[in-house]
Every structure is written in structure tokens, then in C-alpha cells.
């Protein structure tokens, strides 16, 4: 489990650094953007979960 978590962390850091060098943004803007995308993905997953679990109760 520890090796798998380490691999996931390495892949995540690698992709983030690749994106950082491609975008050439300041570091705080990179953090802001990734946080925004993370929150957006969580909200999207929550909305899909609510939609799929309760399709008849869309108003609540």
C-alpha cells in the first residue's frame, strides 16, 4: 500500500510539474488553479451522485 501511495504521489507531482512548465504561470496561480479544478471536480462528482441516486427529486 505504501509503495502504491508513493507511486501515486510521484505521478501527481510529475504531472503537476509538467503542467507548471507548460503553462509558465507563477506558483501561486498554479496552486489557485489546481485548487479550483479540485473543488470543481468534487462538486461535479457530488452533483452527479445526487442526480443518479435521486432522479425523481430534482428540486431539493
Buried (B, 14 or more C-beta within 10 A) or exposed (E): EEEEEEEEEEEEEEEEEEEBEEEEBEEEEBEEBEEEEEEEEEEEEEEEEEEEEEEEEEEE
